[in-house]
Amino acid sequence: MADIMIAPVSADNAADFGSVIYRSWGETYRGLMPGEILDGRSADRWTDRARQSPENKLLAYVGGKAAGAIGTLPQARDFCTHKDSCEIVSLYVLKKYQRMGIGSTLISEALKSFGSRCATLFVLKGNDNAIAFYKKMGFEFTGKTLQDNGLTEFEMIKNIPR
């Protein structure tokens, strides 16, 4: 396991959050979603979002470099099956840092602060690496899917031990 430092997102490191999300989307979703969706994004947009709303966002650093990011909600959105769960709305680890324990560390740290008994997330159909990772972390499919812009996302849920 890598020497991972976890930090909350703030105005000082919001650009790191934006960069990790932007770069990860390019690495992860090219070929899984239309190019115009990917080409219409910007790191600045993600950075601005993180500056405006840094709560419930964490960054993982390895050797002083931003390697991963997670964003969560203490209460799942209305369209989630289990509204009493918390929700992971984004989890990205740059390819060169994958399989070092960063994703599992980010999930563990993010979920510590929530009193929920379970966590919900959505994963893009075809994102087999993420699906395998979430299954390894104890997430299971609920059977619910979301359709948007011709893309399908599968809902997954994990019971959180207390």
C-alpha positions in Angstrom: 0.0 0.0 0.0 1.2 3.5 -0.9 1.9 6.2 1.6 -1.4 8.0 1.3 -2.3 11.3 2.8 -6.0 12.3 2.9 -6.9 16.0 3.1 -10.3 17.8 3.0 -10.9 19.9 0.0 -10.5 23.7 0.6 -9.9 26.8 -1.5 -6.2 26.0 -1.3 -6.4 22.6 -3.0 -9.6 22.8 -5.0 -7.5 22.9 -8.2 -6.1 19.5 -7.3 -9.7 18.2 -6.9 -10.6 19.6 -10.3 -7.5 18.2 -12.0 -8.1 14.7 -10.6 -11.7 14.6 -11.7 -11.0 16.0 -15.1 -8.1 13.8 -15.9 -9.8 10.7 -14.5 -12.8 11.2 -16.6 -10.6 11.2 -19.7 -8.8 8.1 -18.6 -11.9 6.2 -17.5 -14.7 7.1 -19.8 -13.1 7.5 -23.3 -14.9 4.8 -25.3 -17.6 4.4 -22.7 -19.4 7.7 -23.5 -19.7 10.0 -26.4 -16.6 12.1 -27.1 -18.7 15.3 -27.1 -19.5 14.8 -23.5 -15.9 14.3 -22.6 -14.6 17.1 -24.8 -17.1 19.5 -23.3 -15.7 19.3 -19.8 -13.0 21.4 -18.1 -10.8 21.1 -15.0 -11.8 24.7 -14.2 -15.5 23.7 -13.9 -14.6 21.0 -11.3 -12.3 23.4 -9.5 -15.0 26.0 -9.2 -17.5 23.5 -7.9 -15.0 22.3 -5.3 -14.3 25.9 -4.2 -18.0 26.8 -4.0 -18.9 23.6 -2.1 -15.8 21.9 -0.5 -17.8 20.1 2.2 -17.9 16.3 2.0 -15.0 16.2 -0.5 -11.6 14.6 0.2 -8.3 14.3 -1.8 -5.7 11.6 -1.6 -2.1 12.5 -2.1 0.8 10.2 -2.8 4.3 11.7 -2.6 2.8 15.1 -2.5 0.9 14.6 -5.8 -3.0 14.5 -6.0 -3.9 11.0 -6.9 -7.6 10.5 -6.0 -10.7 12.4 -5.0 -14.1 11.6 -3.5 -17.3 13.5 -3.1 -20.2 12.4 -0.9 -23.6 13.5 0.3 -24.7 12.8 3.9 -28.2 12.0 2.6 -28.8 10.2 -0.7 -30.6 12.1 -3.4 -34.4 11.5 -3.8 -34.0 9.1 -6.8 -31.9 6.7 -4.8 -33.6 3.5 -3.6 -32.4 3.9 0.0 -33.0 7.6 0.9 -31.7 7.0 4.4 -28.3 6.1 3.1 -25.4 8.5 2.4 -24.2 8.7 -1.2 -20.9 8.6 -3.0 -21.4 10.9 -5.9 -17.8 10.8 -7.2 -14.8 8.6 -6.7 -11.8 8.9 -9.0 -8.2 7.7 -8.8 -5.8 8.5 -11.5 -4.8 5.4 -13.5 -1.1 5.5 -12.4 -2.2 5.4 -8.8 -4.8 2.6 -9.1 -4.4 -0.6 -7.1 -2.5 1.1 -4.3 -5.4 1.2 -1.8 -6.3 4.8 -2.5 -9.9 4.2 -3.5 -10.6 2.0 -0.5 -8.9 4.6 1.8 -11.0 7.4 0.4 -14.2 5.5 0.8 -13.3 4.5 4.4 -12.4 8.1 5.4 -15.4 9.6 3.7 -17.9 7.3 5.3 -16.5 7.6 8.8 -18.3 10.9 9.3 -21.8 9.7 8.3 -24.2 8.1 10.8 -25.8 6.1 7.9 -26.1 2.4 8.0 -25.5 2.2 4.2 -23.9 4.0 1.3 -25.3 4.3 -2.2 -23.5 5.0 -5.5 -24.0 4.8 -9.2 -21.5 3.3 -11.6 -21.5 3.6 -15.4 -22.4 0.5 -17.4 -19.2 -0.8 -19.0 -16.9 0.6 -16.3 -15.9 -2.9 -15.4 -12.9 -1.9 -13.3 -15.0 0.3 -11.1 -17.7 -2.4 -10.8 -15.2 -5.0 -9.7 -13.6 -2.6 -7.2 -17.0 -1.7 -5.7 -18.0 -5.4 -5.4 -14.7 -6.1 -3.7 -15.5 -3.2 -1.3 -18.8 -4.9 -0.4 -21.2 -3.0 -2.7 -24.1 -4.9 -4.3 -26.4 -4.0 -7.2 -29.9 -3.0 -6.2 -31.4 -3.6 -9.6 -32.1 0.1 -10.2 -30.7 1.9 -13.2 -30.6 5.5 -14.3 -30.7 6.5 -18.0 -29.3 9.9 -19.1 -27.8 11.1 -22.4 -28.0 7.6 -23.7 -25.9 6.3 -20.8 -26.9 3.7 -18.2 -25.8 3.8 -14.6 -26.3 1.0 -12.1 -27.1 1.7 -8.5 -25.1 -0.1 -5.9 -25.3 -0.2 -2.1 -23.1 -1.2 0.8 -24.1 -1.8 4.4 -21.7 0.1 6.7 -20.6 -1.8 9.8 -20.9 0.1 13.0 
